[in-house]
Amino acid sequence: MLTVHAAPLVLPVGAAAVREGAVAVDGDRIVALGPYDDVMAAHPTARVRRWPGVITPGLRQWHGLWLLTRCYHPDPREADELGDRPLWGEAFERLAAGMDAPRRAGSVRRGLQQMLRYGTTHLAGRFHDPAVRTAVARSGLTEVSAVGAPGILIGEPSLDPFAEGHDLPGSAHGPLVVGGRADLAVFDVPDEAALCAAGAGTCVATVLGGRLVHRRR
């Protein structure tokens, strides 16, 4: 079903921002992008999803391999003991020493789910571990080359792509274009400057290949 995603501001990257803009999606493709009135005139029977804030391209997580294989993402039932943030470094090594395959696989799945909550649609890296590779493929996230990555992660890993990308062009997977794959993110901020300042934790929705895979409740 053709769906129009509308917001006060659309930031395509590589093209001018569109106020009171919209992105029309049919299947996994973008079929129109522009002012809301123009998009609706071309697709009057489309289902409309109205969002607050800004619509951008989905984001690219440069450190997907590290976050999935060198971090542990606690189960909500472990929150009292382990908290709700990814565990890394010595804390991860202590857990990894006694971690069986099902527990490791659960961490990977939760890590991928968390990435979707941050507007991530693309992961940089090469996932050679069969369990990780399978989980990434099932998630629908797109694996991309790590060429051009900021470098070796030396500090605390972050699920927020803006921690390494810094600005929207440096954090987005690429521009929103008609005919391109419908990988979008929506953030509850007024403009690009506010998004860069607040980060991807403001994400309210992620659309992956045309499918709404995350919506903040």
C-alpha positions as CSV (number, residue, x, y, z in Angstrom):
1,M,0.0,0.0,0.0
2,L,1.3,3.4,-0.9
3,T,2.1,5.5,2.2
4,V,2.9,9.1,2.5
5,H,5.2,10.1,5.5
6,A,4.6,13.8,6.3
7,A,6.5,16.1,8.7
8,P,7.0,19.8,9.3
9,L,10.5,19.4,7.7
10,V,12.1,16.9,5.4
11,L,15.9,16.8,5.2
12,P,16.8,14.8,2.1
13,V,20.6,15.4,2.4
14,G,22.2,16.6,-0.8
15,A,19.1,18.7,-1.7
16,A,17.2,21.6,-0.2
17,A,15.1,21.0,2.9
18,V,11.4,20.9,2.3
19,R,9.1,22.6,4.8
20,E,5.7,20.9,5.3
21,G,7.2,18.1,3.3
22,A,6.4,14.5,2.5
23,V,7.9,11.3,1.2
24,A,5.7,8.8,-0.6
25,V,6.7,5.2,-0.4
26,D,5.4,2.3,-2.5
27,G,6.7,-1.1,-1.5
28,D,10.4,-0.6,-0.6
29,R,10.9,2.4,-2.9
30,I,10.5,6.2,-2.7
31,V,8.1,7.3,-5.4
32,A,7.8,11.0,-4.6
33,L,9.4,13.6,-2.4
34,G,8.5,17.3,-2.0
35,P,5.9,19.6,-0.5
36,Y,3.0,17.7,1.2
37,D,0.4,19.3,-1.0
38,D,2.2,18.3,-4.2
39,V,2.8,14.8,-3.1
40,M,-0.8,14.3,-2.1
41,A,-2.0,15.8,-5.3
42,A,0.0,13.1,-7.2
43,H,-1.1,10.3,-4.8
44,P,-4.6,11.3,-3.4
45,T,-5.5,7.9,-2.2
46,A,-2.3,7.2,-0.2
47,R,-2.4,6.3,3.5
48,V,-0.8,9.2,5.4
49,R,1.4,9.0,8.4
50,R,2.0,12.4,10.1
51,W,5.1,12.7,12.2
52,P,6.4,15.5,14.4
53,G,9.8,17.0,13.7
54,V,12.0,16.0,10.8
55,I,12.2,13.2,8.3
56,T,15.7,12.2,7.2
57,P,17.5,9.3,5.5
58,G,18.1,6.4,7.8
59,L,21.4,6.5,9.6
60,R,24.6,4.5,9.2
61,Q,26.2,2.9,12.2
62,W,29.9,2.9,11.6
63,H,30.7,0.6,14.6
64,G,28.1,-2.1,14.0
65,L,30.6,-5.0,14.2
66,W,31.9,-3.7,17.6
67,L,28.5,-3.1,19.0
68,L,27.3,-6.6,18.1
69,T,30.4,-8.7,18.9
70,R,32.3,-6.7,21.6
71,C,29.3,-5.5,23.6
72,Y,26.6,-7.2,25.6
73,H,23.1,-5.8,25.3
74,P,21.3,-6.8,28.5
75,D,17.9,-8.4,28.5
76,P,15.3,-6.2,30.2
77,R,15.0,-8.9,32.8
78,E,18.7,-8.3,33.7
79,A,18.3,-4.6,34.2
80,D,18.5,-4.7,38.0
81,E,21.8,-6.5,37.8
82,L,23.4,-5.2,34.6
83,G,21.5,-1.9,33.8
84,D,20.1,-1.1,30.4
85,R,23.2,0.2,28.5
86,P,25.6,-1.9,26.4
87,L,28.4,-3.5,28.4
88,W,31.8,-3.4,26.9
89,G,35.5,-3.7,27.9
90,E,36.2,-5.6,31.1
91,A,32.5,-5.9,32.0
92,F,31.9,-7.6,28.6
93,E,34.9,-9.8,28.9
94,R,33.7,-11.1,32.3
95,L,30.3,-12.0,30.8
96,A,31.7,-13.4,27.6
97,A,33.9,-15.9,29.5
98,G,30.7,-17.8,30.6
99,M,28.3,-16.9,27.8
100,D,26.6,-19.7,25.8
101,A,25.5,-19.4,22.2
102,P,21.8,-18.6,22.9
103,R,22.7,-15.8,25.3
104,R,25.1,-14.3,22.8
105,A,22.5,-14.5,20.0
106,G,20.0,-12.8,22.3
107,S,22.4,-9.9,22.8
108,V,23.0,-9.5,19.1
109,R,19.2,-9.4,18.4
110,R,18.7,-6.8,21.2
111,G,21.6,-4.8,19.8
112,L,20.0,-4.7,16.4
113,Q,16.6,-3.7,17.9
114,Q,18.3,-0.9,19.8
115,M,19.9,0.4,16.6
116,L,16.5,0.6,14.9
117,R,15.4,2.8,17.9
118,Y,18.2,5.2,16.9
119,G,17.1,5.5,13.3
120,T,19.8,3.2,12.0
121,T,19.2,1.5,8.7
122,H,22.8,0.7,7.6
123,L,25.6,-1.1,9.4
124,A,29.3,-0.8,8.4
125,G,31.4,-3.8,8.7
126,R,31.9,-7.4,7.5
127,F,30.0,-9.9,9.7
128,H,31.9,-13.2,9.4
129,D,30.4,-14.9,12.5
130,P,27.5,-17.0,11.1
131,A,25.1,-16.2,14.0
132,V,25.7,-12.4,13.7
133,R,25.5,-12.5,9.9
134,T,22.2,-14.3,10.1
135,A,20.8,-11.9,12.7
136,V,21.8,-8.9,10.6
137,A,20.2,-10.4,7.5
138,R,17.0,-11.2,9.3
139,S,16.8,-7.7,10.8
140,G,16.6,-6.1,7.3
141,L,19.4,-3.7,8.1
142,T,21.8,-3.1,5.1
143,E,25.4,-4.1,5.5
144,V,27.8,-1.6,3.9
145,S,31.5,-1.2,3.6
146,A,33.5,0.3,6.5
147,V,35.7,2.2,4.1
148,G,35.7,5.8,5.2
149,A,34.8,4.9,8.8
150,P,36.1,7.4,11.4
151,G,38.7,5.0,12.7
152,I,39.3,2.6,15.5
153,L,36.8,2.9,18.4
154,I,38.8,3.9,21.5
155,G,36.1,5.3,23.7
156,E,32.8,4.1,25.0
157,P,30.7,2.6,22.1
158,S,27.5,4.5,21.3
159,L,24.3,3.4,19.6
160,D,23.9,7.0,18.4
161,P,25.4,7.4,14.9
162,F,25.8,11.1,15.5
163,A,28.5,10.3,18.0
164,E,30.8,9.5,15.1
165,G,29.1,11.1,12.1
166,H,28.7,14.4,13.9
167,D,26.4,16.0,11.4
168,L,23.6,14.7,9.2
169,P,25.5,14.2,6.0
170,G,28.2,12.3,8.0
171,S,25.6,10.2,9.8
172,A,23.0,9.4,7.0
173,H,23.4,6.3,4.8
174,G,22.9,8.6,1.8
175,P,20.3,11.0,0.3
176,L,16.6,10.5,0.0
177,V,15.9,10.3,-3.7
178,V,12.9,9.2,-5.9
179,G,13.5,5.6,-6.9
180,G,15.8,4.9,-4.0
181,R,15.2,2.4,-1.3
182,A,12.8,3.7,1.4
183,D,15.1,3.8,4.4
184,L,13.9,6.8,6.6
185,A,14.2,8.0,10.1
186,V,12.0,10.5,12.0
187,F,13.3,12.7,14.8
188,D,11.2,14.8,17.2
189,V,13.3,18.0,16.8
190,P,12.6,21.3,15.0
191,D,15.5,21.4,12.5
192,E,18.9,19.9,11.5
193,A,20.9,21.9,14.1
194,A,18.7,20.7,16.9
195,L,19.1,17.1,15.6
196,C,22.9,17.3,15.5
197,A,22.9,18.7,19.0
198,A,20.4,16.3,20.6
199,G,21.4,13.2,18.7
200,A,19.6,10.1,17.4
201,G,18.0,9.4,20.8
202,T,15.2,11.7,19.6
203,C,14.2,9.1,17.0
204,V,10.4,8.5,17.0
205,A,10.2,6.2,13.9
206,T,12.4,4.1,11.6
207,V,11.3,2.9,8.2
208,L,13.3,0.1,6.7
209,G,12.7,-0.8,3.1
210,G,9.3,0.8,3.3
211,R,8.3,-1.0,6.6
212,L,7.7,0.8,9.8
213,V,10.0,-1.2,12.1
214,H,10.2,1.2,15.0
215,R,7.7,3.6,16.5
216,R,8.2,5.3,19.8
217,R,5.2,4.7,22.0
